[in-house]
């Protein structure tokens, strides 16, 4: 296999990572914190590898094949997790490499599970770095979902094939496309910062939170996450931008191209918003009946946490682990749902449920009329033949990996609810789990190193949509 | 739709049920218990309906169509649950109709979840009736899985299509086939009774337990299930016959026809036994490391409970809920696995995992070689085109119904582990769940009436392999 295009892209992405390390460095220099040296060193270290890989592999054919594609996305995400962990490891935090790797992976996969406590007193450079990792991860997944995953036909993503993802990939064209999407992403982030600032957040908090809101990441600058911020306005802004982060970014491009209705015509968007609406009604009713809070508070608490969990953000403005049996079950299942394909969110994703529903519906019709011809549809169009099996394999693998990770975690001594929810929250890149330890009010710090490594791998598996890592484990992949 | 063949078969099955009520009636007469009158009345009541339906619908065309097939299996299982609940309801137990229906449904679906306590002092008629229901349910599901489900193409069961299940169903031929399978089932039961008796059980206990062992039902005559019986011999007999109940009965027919090797050639059997073996090794090692029991005891406890859960029997010889985190997680996932298709067991079943595995494996190969041609195989043969989608729809529906029932149960106030495991154990027809209330040491008695009805419906859904009930909910089914 020709490795040069793969290493070239890895080099470029490492250079981007190195470049972004200057931001926390400048922040630490500005407030006079020692950690600026750490960011500087790590930047040099990362830039060295990035630069070397880029220079030594440039100028070649920039079209990549399927095998190169799988190798590329796996290698880049793992390498990015590793390099972005270095500043956390070497900083004044004094954490182990395991913790640093977990935190960086949780950041760049936009999971938002943390092993750090006392965030409120943490140096700004570190807080900014965590937020930046999520922001970079967010745009990374959008671009990956729009260009390379449909080309690789991972888990039914071929449904979203456009001229951009057909046949062999032409990198220059992807780069042009990436800059359009990147601009939209940046614009949304800036609007989000301004909104948070206007609603009363300090500039630094507004920036850090905007970076992890639009990327549906969920890292906060406070231990208590959104419980800290007063006023419904901030929560409504967060809800809005988490939802915006959960919609397919291709629709924003269409909207900018003049086709505003595209957003409302898309059946994935309609399903996503309907699910949020229905669950919010149930949960609000439950909170009204079971607590002493009024309608407004109940609605806001329900909506905020539901949107946070379904988009895989993982912010909390209340310890919903204490809401009782029904919310805990609902949040457990919501974790794996995810939002739209082509957004910054993770999990199984709405379009897969639509495909599964359409196929199952056709199955039931076929059982009644064995000789009838029924074709499952998605978004008003017949689903291409290869998609159902692809989506269903994804669903099966998701269930299998979920079960396997849960069993391994329970082998490491975690209780039933903790191991179940840790597996689900990592695989879906949500963030907090359920139960005392890793629930909305806890952190992943008390877990053993083994559990943290398992969960780190699970987060990467989830972020890569399961198949790429498994493809590389297959002996066929390495056959000449 | 022509209802006569459906009602004719319903009539015959109700007559069989009525006839079998004479057995507990005789038992109660023999020991001089008042309940014999109840069984007599219920027998007359059931025989009246059964007889009337048979007589008024006989002599017609005995071929049935798909729609009639779905209506038939749904109607008969629901009706059988209802009629077999009547003796429990009217007996000296003094339980509500909800409890009686739950117990009867749990019996006839071979689930084995109970709402009754103080079994040790219960009249023999009732104990025998519970055991008989499981025995009848067991043979019912074997026959259904071998004749009508492949014909209806439910959840991939068309894999097991033989000349018997092709095209429109001819009832007389099915009846002949049923009597061969029934004889094998009866013979296995008698051998099981003799073995239990020789190992030291009283004749009554041996009979009642044999009826619920070979049917992988799980009702016991003792509150403490197999904890009550001393000696490894009894447990080894139970393990053997639970496994025999979990193998495809068609292979016994082949073995009797001279092809003894068929049992070992079948890949479903090999997978099933391998899974039991691997999990037993892990669990035995865990028990050796975590408790003070010796190797023999650990192995026997592990093997007994693993076989009991995976075959959906639900006997216990230890409160495995207290074994700690790992066993609880493993038992939770084992619940839904089930054993072989065409056996008395329920759950997802091994062949579906084989199909899912084969399809996913092909998917991964296709990702690597997009232009390659790969065909998934089952048991050495290519899987027919309609099977993968059928199996995958089953898997998706199973997950969906599991989630829905778990959420509804938690809405009724059950805690996380109880609602999760109750949903899984009912849908898979296992029996006990996890946690304090419904775990191996508890019963379903404390649950609310609403929860019991939900679980009763879930047990029937699981037993009918999900689709038939859903097919009947579809408006298309009722269209002329």
Interface residues (C-beta under 8 A of the other chain):
Chain A: X66 X67 X70 X152 X153 X154 X286 X325 X326 X328 X329 X330 X332 X333 X356 X359 X360 X363 X364 X365 X366 X367 X368 X369 X370 X388 X389 X390 X392 X393 X395 X396 X397 X399 X403 X406 X407 X410 X411 X413 X414 X415 X416 X417 X419 X420 X434 X467 X470 X471 X474 X476 X477
Chain B: X66 X67 X70 X152 X153 X154 X286 X325 X326 X328 X329 X330 X332 X333 X356 X359 X360 X363 X364 X365 X366 X367 X368 X369 X370 X388 X389 X390 X392 X393 X395 X396 X397 X399 X403 X406 X407 X409 X410 X411 X413 X414 X415 X416 X417 X419 X420 X434 X467 X470 X471 X474 X476 X477
